[in-house]
Amino acid sequence: MEFQEVVATYEDALAEAGYVPQQGVPKRTKGQLTNSRDAFEAFAELGVAPEILATVAWYSELAGLPSADDFSVSCLPGTGWSRESMRACTVSVGIVEVAYAVVDRSSRKFSRFVVYGEPDGDLSWLSDRKLWKASESGIDGGGIRVSLPGSHAAEMLGNSQGREFVARRIRGVRERKRRVRRKDWHNPWLWEFIASGISVSPKNSLALVSSDWDVTSDDVLRLTRQRTSQQAFRDHLMNSDVQACAICGLDVPQVLEAAHLVPHAEGGRASSDNGCILCANHHRAFDAGLYKWTGHEFIWVGDGEEPALGKQR
């Protein structure tokens, strides 16, 4: 569910920027696109654009690219829709591609996410052989090309061995020769969208706790959302609605928040007909499923008697 929340973040961000993903073939994808903005706009019209944005953002952080100056991210690099599939986005270090996303031509689905590894890269972290396939690659002196299903890429790479597989390839590419970013490959519109939409932090482990219980984990992937429209959503509701919690009536602005009646992760938009003002306590309780919105009011559906949580009785 966490990854789907990240996808929803990009859906909102695209909508806020004026791009509405379509299931059909964008007209501007016919032939090679050399203009960065046109290329990004064609990409943004893809129905799977949010999912690809989320995956590339995650991969970029996993590979340590945002802090480097030698990588590039491009979209729709001239492959068109004439074949069975289209490479919708490519990540490169210098002139060496290290990952790319593929869209199926007929279904319009995010079919594959391809990553590269070193020639002796360990593939033991991949379990179900039916979901992935590997082949030899002649890029940058050789290596392994691993094709992962687009919808499972983050999950499959989200363990310590998967992260090391990616990171080791990036280190190898850089060590063999100083790689300078190909600025003509780098799409600033695409990268700005990726960089500003989500912050992703892969962690190798959690710190050990000195107690009789242990929370150590070697495969934690933390995704931290940053909804670009949330502040504007709150401002709009505070200006057009009663400035008090719809459940308890608390009217202290500093603790009032904008709540989605239909959850953000389920496609609920940041709009006046899908929002209301709640205090921080009742917002958390609503998100936790302890309250239900009937269309007219909030009712308690949690176990036992409804707690006060600041509510006046």
PyMOL commands that set and color helices and strands:
alter all, ss='L'
color gray80, all
select helices_A, chain A and resi 2-16+27-29+36-44+49-62+139-141+150-157+160-176+188-197+230-240+253-255+264-266+272-274+280-287
alter helices_A, ss='H'
color red, helices_A
select strands_A, chain A and resi 71-75+85-93+96-104+110-117+133-137+143-149+198-203+220-225+256-260+275-279+291-293+298-300
alter strands_A, ss='S'
color yellow, strands_A
deselect
rebuild
show_as cartoon
